């Protein structure tokens, strides 16, 4: 009985051990499988972490590149904005300058038209002056010839006067009427000689009314060619033996003329306070 119990117990123990061994092997296999799965999972996790690191690194590099590109684009945008502002300012300045040039051009065109009109007027005036000068060119030589003839007549008359005086001494019986006639002729000749108003070099004439334009250095004189005040002649203005200024005749008619004040000589402003002065022919 004891043997049966012992055998049964041993059999039970063997069976239990076998079952336990089987269970242990099965558990070991499951554990090994789980270990393999864990190792595989670890590898997958490591691979995934590596891929994640690589992706993060790629994303970081891409972000850096994109940031650098964005910064460069922003910098270029700022440069373009600055260039645009400068170009806009230059355009506005150029536009303003063009408008100013257009206004200057319009004003210049207007002045050119006015100058053309003035030129036509001056050409007409010059033609009149040339015509008058041609007329005077004929008249003046005749006047000079008349002056020479009068001087010759005076000399001849003076010689005749001497002859008549000798005849008077010789012929005391000449009538009183002839003597009176002689005296009147002599008086007329002397008066004619003294009455001439031709201003020679070194002579002067008193002048009262003149036109003064100190800004342009011009004087309008009430004497002209009839008094010997001719173009390009040099004169001086005196007040009580004191020279005020010098002037040169630029335009002359019969009884009026225009003179240019010689600069840097005397004080022409004193003419404004003079009612009368002497015009000397230099």
C-alpha positions in Angstrom: 0.0 0.0 0.0 2.8 2.3 0.9 4.5 1.4 -2.3 1.4 2.2 -4.3 1.1 5.5 -2.5 4.8 6.2 -3.1 4.6 5.1 -6.7 1.5 7.2 -7.1 3.2 10.1 -5.4 6.3 9.7 -7.5 4.2 9.4 -10.6 2.3 12.5 -9.6 5.6 14.2 -8.9 7.0 13.2 -12.2 3.9 14.2 -14.0 3.9 17.5 -12.1 7.5 18.0 -12.8 7.0 17.2 -16.5 4.1 19.5 -16.6 6.0 22.1 -14.8 9.0 21.6 -17.1 6.7 21.7 -20.1 5.1 24.9 -18.7 8.6 26.2 -17.9 9.8 25.5 -21.5 6.6 27.0 -22.8 7.1 30.1 -20.6 10.7 30.2 -21.6 9.7 30.1 -25.2 7.2 32.8 -24.7 9.7 34.9 -22.7 12.3 34.4 -25.5 9.7 35.4 -28.0 8.8 38.4 -25.9 12.5 39.2 -25.6 13.0 38.9 -29.3 9.9 41.1 -29.8 11.3 43.6 -27.3 14.7 43.5 -29.0 13.0 44.0 -32.4 10.8 46.7 -30.8 14.0 48.3 -29.4 15.6 48.2 -32.8 12.5 49.6 -34.4 12.4 52.3 -31.6 16.1 53.0 -32.2 15.6 53.1 -35.9 12.5 55.3 -35.4 14.5 57.6 -33.1 17.4 57.7 -35.7 14.9 58.5 -38.4 13.3 61.1 -36.1 16.7 62.6 -35.4 17.5 62.7 -39.1 14.1 64.2 -39.9 14.6 66.7 -37.1 18.1 67.5 -38.4 16.7 67.8 -42.0 13.9 69.9 -40.8 16.3 72.1 -38.8 18.6 72.4 -41.8 15.6 73.2 -44.0 14.3 75.7 -41.5 17.8 77.3 -41.3 18.0 77.4 -45.1 14.4 78.8 -45.4 15.2 81.3 -42.6 18.3 82.4 -44.4 16.4 82.6 -47.7 13.7 84.6 -46.0 16.2 86.9 -44.4 17.9 87.4 -47.7 14.6 88.0 -49.4 13.7 90.5 -46.6 17.1 92.2 -47.1 16.5 92.3 -50.8 13.0 93.6 -50.3 14.4 96.4 -48.0 17.0 97.2 -50.7 14.4 97.3 -53.4 12.2 99.5 -51.2 15.1 101.9 -50.6 15.9 101.8 -54.4 12.2 102.5 -55.1 12.1 105.4 -52.7 15.3 106.8 -54.2 14.0 106.3 -57.7 10.7 107.9 -56.7 12.5 110.9 -55.2 14.7 111.2 -58.2 11.7 111.0 -60.5 9.9 113.7 -58.5 13.0 115.9 -58.6 13.4 115.3 -62.3 9.7 116.0 -62.9 10.1 119.3 -60.9 13.3 120.1 -62.8 11.6 119.4 -66.2 8.6 121.6 -65.2 11.1 124.4 -64.2 13.0 123.9 -67.5 9.6 124.0 -69.3 8.7 127.3 -67.6 12.2 128.7 -68.3 11.8 127.6 -71.9 8.4 129.3 -72.1 9.9 132.5 -70.6 12.9 132.3 -72.8 10.7 131.8 -75.9 8.7 134.9 -74.8 11.9 136.9 -74.3 13.1 135.7 -77.7 9.9 137.0 -79.4 10.3 140.3 -77.5 13.9 140.5 -78.6 12.9 139.8 -82.2 10.4 142.6 -82.0 13.0 144.9 -80.4 15.4 143.9 -83.1 13.0 144.8 -85.9 12.3 148.2 -84.2 16.1 148.8 -83.8 16.7 147.8 -87.4 14.1 150.4 -88.5 15.6 153.0 -86.2 19.1 152.1 -87.5 17.9 152.4 -91.1 16.5 155.9 -90.2 19.8 156.8 -88.5 21.8 155.6 -91.5 19.5 157.5 -93.8 19.9 160.7 -91.7 23.6 160.1 -91.4 23.9 159.8 -95.2 21.9 163.1 -95.4 24.2 164.7 -92.8 27.2 163.2 -94.6 26.2 165.4 -97.6 25.2 168.4 -95.5 28.2 168.5 -93.2 30.8 168.8 -96.0 28.7 171.5 -97.5 28.7 173.4 -94.1 32.4 172.9 -93.8 32.9 174.2 -97.3 30.7 177.1 -96.4 32.8 177.7 -93.3 35.9 177.6 -95.5 34.3 179.9 -98.0 33.2 182.3 -95.2 36.7 182.3 -93.7 38.1 183.0 -97.1 35.5 185.7 -97.6 36.5 187.2 -94.2 40.2 187.1 -95.1 39.4 188.6 -98.5 37.2 191.2 -96.9 39.9 191.9 -94.4 42.3 192.5 -97.2 39.8 194.7 -98.9 39.3 196.5 -95.7 42.9 197.3 -95.5 42.8 198.5 -99.1 39.8 200.6 -98.4 41.5 202.1 -95.3 44.4 203.0 -97.5 42.0 204.4 -100.0 40.3 206.3 -97.3 43.5 207.8 -96.2 44.3 208.7 -99.8 40.8 209.7 -100.8 39.3 211.6 -97.8 36.6 212.8 -100.1 34.8 209.4 -100.2 31.3 209.9 -99.2 30.0 209.2 -95.7 27.5 206.7 -97.1 30.4 204.5 -98.4 32.1 204.6 -95.0 28.8 203.7 -93.3 28.3 200.8 -95.7 31.8 199.6 -95.0 31.2 199.8 -91.3 28.0 197.8 -91.6 29.7 195.2 -93.8 32.5 194.8 -91.3 30.1 194.6 -88.4 28.0 191.9 -90.2 31.1 189.9 -90.9 32.4 190.1 -87.3 28.9 189.2 -86.0 28.7 186.3 -88.4 32.1 185.1 -87.3 31.3 185.4 -83.6 27.7 184.1 -83.9 28.8 180.6 -85.1 27.9 177.9 -82.6 30.3 175.2 -83.8 32.1 173.9 -80.7 35.8 173.4 -81.4 38.3 171.4 -79.3 39.1 173.3 -76.1 35.8 175.4 -76.3 32.8 175.0 -74.0 29.1 175.7 -74.0 26.7 176.3 -71.1 24.0 173.7 -70.7 21.0 173.8 -68.4 18.5 171.0 -69.1 19.6 167.4 -69.5 18.2 163.9 -69.1 20.1 161.7 -66.6 20.1 157.9 -66.4 22.8 157.0 -64.0 21.7 153.4 -63.8 22.7 152.8 -67.5 25.3 155.6 -67.5 23.5 157.7 -70.1 23.0 161.5 -70.6 20.6 163.2 -73.0 22.0 166.6 -74.1 20.1 169.5 -75.8 23.0 170.1 -78.2 23.9 168.1 -81.3 25.6 168.2 -84.7 24.7 171.9 -85.2 26.9 172.7 -82.3 29.7 170.4 -83.2 28.7 167.7 -80.8 29.4 164.6 -83.0 29.5 160.9 -82.4 32.6 159.4 -80.7 33.7 162.9 -79.6 35.0 163.1 -76.0 33.7 165.9 -73.7 34.0 166.8 -70.0 31.4 168.3 -67.7 32.7 171.1 -65.4 31.0 173.0 -62.6 32.9 176.1 -61.5 36.3 174.8 -62.8 35.8 171.5 -61.2 35.5 168.4 -63.4 32.4 166.3 -62.6 32.8 163.5 -65.2 33.8 162.7 -68.8 31.5 161.4 -71.5 31.6 160.2 -75.0 28.9 161.0 -77.6 27.2 157.8 -78.9 24.4 159.3 -80.9 23.9 162.8 -82.3 21.1 164.6 -84.2 20.9 168.3 -85.2 20.0 169.7 -81.8 20.2 166.8 -79.4 22.5 163.9 -78.6 23.1 161.0 -76.3 26.3 160.4 -74.4 27.8 157.5 -72.4 29.4 158.4 -69.1 33.0 157.3 -69.0 33.2 154.9 -66.0 35.6 155.3 -63.0 36.2 159.0 -63.7 34.7 161.7 -61.4 31.4 161.6 -59.6 28.5 161.6 -62.1 25.9 161.6 -59.2 26.7 165.3 -58.6 24.9 166.0 -61.9 21.6 165.4 -60.1 22.2 168.6 -58.0 23.3 170.8 -60.9 21.0 173.2 -62.7 23.7 174.4 -65.1 27.1 173.2 -66.1 29.8 173.7 -68.8 30.4 171.1 -71.5 34.0 171.2 -72.7 35.2 169.7 -75.9 38.3 167.6 -75.2 
